Amino acid sequence: MTVVEIPWVIDEHTRIKHALLTKYVDPWMAIFFAVQTKLGKEQKVVYFDGFCGPGTYYNDESKTDECSGSPLLVAEVANRYLDEDPKRSVIIHCIDRNVQCTEMLKKKIDELNRHNQDWQVHNGEFVDKVNEVLDLFDQSDLRYQPLFFFIDPRGYSGYPMKSLERLLAYPRAELFVNFMVYDIVRFWEHERFEKDMIALFGTDEFKKVSDCTTPEQKYAFFINLYSSCLLKAGAQYVMPFRVNTPSQGTRPRYYLIHASKDILALKTMKNNMAKVSDAPYRFEAIGLVSGQMSLFENPDKVALRERIEELCRSAKGWVDYDEIEDWAYANTAGVAKTIKEALIELEHDGKVSIKRQPGQRKNTVVSGARIRADK
Ligand SMILES: C[S@@+](CC[C@H](N)C(=O)[O-])C[C@H]1O[C@@H](n2cnc3c(N)ncnc32)[C@H](O)[C@@H]1O
């Protein structure tokens, strides 16, 4: 077993992962606080860091200064919202099986807890601790609150699909999973990992990967299978993000997978991903398996334009812009800007007609417009 020094030196992948996490958690809190206020409800959200680590990293090998890990980054975002309005609550539960990690984090997160919030650090296995906490939630109103679960293990065991199914049963649950596909491709065949793989996917269908011949096909197979399993487990939208590594071409070590039950959650995540996608280790939303895409198709190679045109043709009549936008968010790499650009190009090329509402400008397409494929 590798002995890991705690804390350890942060790597570039982790920085990128943190950028996306904080860029998402920030508007996630803002949106839910605004909705709760509008509905006259208490402003309350819950963040779970399922594999929290020690909360800090060394910035580089000199080990002279430190930066924050995921639980502290989220605690810092929470503090900003609590400074603005101390009536709000941000509940945080952190889990790690390594006692050195939990002790170190506990000290740091307590120091940050200037608004006296319910911030707890649990030492133990993710599956055991998350179930203990959720058993308590089930006896309170917390089960109805927005729950965000960050699942960031260093491997492929310890977060079985069966447990994720319980998380996804909560009405406002969202999952953000660091899916270590590189290790899965390396180890899936080893007999001693069979049990882990069955637990990870919740099925033995992963064995069908043996029909794949190239590593790219294996990657696509596992990502698509995992995404489908999350959908079966209760998610309504699943979006895998590839975190590109310059030296590794199209074979990144991991994908970040966002699973939610609400199109607004998916849209917020993709929009924020687009904002950080020019970082050196870019993110890419790769879309996921859908009825029209074969399992081995590389989704980002299928042009957004063609897919939108195909959707309009299959609709056989006028379709609302909002409907196209929701579909494209869920099934392609597109975000509002690129979806609109694709439609305008299709209109210029005579492939679709756009019926705009009075007052809506040409060369734009917005909510209220209707679109139809031309002959
Ligand atoms: C990649 S690190 C987490 C880093 C942290 N999320 C961050 O971004 O700052 C993974 C952590 O998960 C813990 N871990 C691994 N398997 C676990 C399990 N089954 N249950 C709980 N913790 C686990 C390890 O001890 C390690 O600290």
The ligand as an SDF file (V2000), in Angstrom:
LIG
                    3D

 27 29  0  0  0  0  0  0  0  0999 V2000
   -8.4610   12.6560   -3.8630 C   0  0  0  0  0  0  0  0  0  0  0  0
   -8.4970   12.7360   -2.1260 S   0  0  0  0  0  0  0  0  0  0  0  0
   -9.7170   13.9520   -1.8150 C   0  0  0  0  0  0  0  0  0  0  0  0
   -9.3440   15.3490   -2.0980 C   0  0  0  0  0  0  0  0  0  0  0  0
  -10.3730   16.3800   -1.7680 C   0  0  0  0  0  0  0  0  0  0  0  0
  -11.7090   16.0280   -2.2950 N   0  0  0  0  0  0  0  0  0  0  0  0
   -9.9720   17.7280   -2.3660 C   0  0  0  0  0  0  0  0  0  0  0  0
  -10.2740   17.9670   -3.5400 O   0  0  0  0  0  0  0  0  0  0  0  0
   -9.3470   18.5000   -1.6780 O   0  0  0  0  0  0  0  0  0  0  0  0
   -9.3590   11.2620   -1.7200 C   0  0  0  0  0  0  0  0  0  0  0  0
   -9.5700   11.0270   -0.2270 C   0  0  0  0  0  0  0  0  0  0  0  0
  -10.5270    9.9740   -0.0880 O   0  0  0  0  0  0  0  0  0  0  0  0
  -10.2130    9.2020    1.0470 C   0  0  0  0  0  0  0  0  0  0  0  0
  -10.8740    7.8850    0.8390 N   0  0  0  0  0  0  0  0  0  0  0  0
  -10.5430    6.9210   -0.0670 C   0  0  0  0  0  0  0  0  0  0  0  0
  -11.4360    5.9220   -0.0300 N   0  0  0  0  0  0  0  0  0  0  0  0
  -12.3540    6.2390    0.9150 C   0  0  0  0  0  0  0  0  0  0  0  0
  -13.5580    5.6250    1.3690 C   0  0  0  0  0  0  0  0  0  0  0  0
  -13.9500    4.4490    0.8910 N   0  0  0  0  0  0  0  0  0  0  0  0
  -14.2940    6.2570    2.3060 N   0  0  0  0  0  0  0  0  0  0  0  0
  -13.8880    7.4620    2.8090 C   0  0  0  0  0  0  0  0  0  0  0  0
  -12.7590    8.0820    2.4120 N   0  0  0  0  0  0  0  0  0  0  0  0
  -12.0050    7.5010    1.4730 C   0  0  0  0  0  0  0  0  0  0  0  0
   -8.7020    9.1900    1.0900 C   0  0  0  0  0  0  0  0  0  0  0  0
   -8.2510    8.9850    2.4050 O   0  0  0  0  0  0  0  0  0  0  0  0
   -8.3320   10.5740    0.5380 C   0  0  0  0  0  0  0  0  0  0  0  0
   -8.0880   11.4870    1.5660 O   0  0  0  0  0  0  0  0  0  0  0  0
  1  2  1  0
  2  3  1  0
  2 10  1  0
  3  4  1  0
  4  5  1  0
  5  6  1  0
  5  7  1  0
  7  8  2  0
  7  9  1  0
 10 11  1  0
 11 12  1  0
 11 26  1  0
 12 13  1  0
 13 14  1  0
 13 24  1  0
 14 15  1  0
 14 23  1  0
 15 16  2  0
 16 17  1  0
 17 18  1  0
 17 23  2  0
 18 19  1  0
 18 20  2  0
 20 21  1  0
 21 22  2  0
 22 23  1  0
 24 25  1  0
 24 26  1  0
 26 27  1  0
M  CHG  2   2   1   9  -1
M  END
$$$$
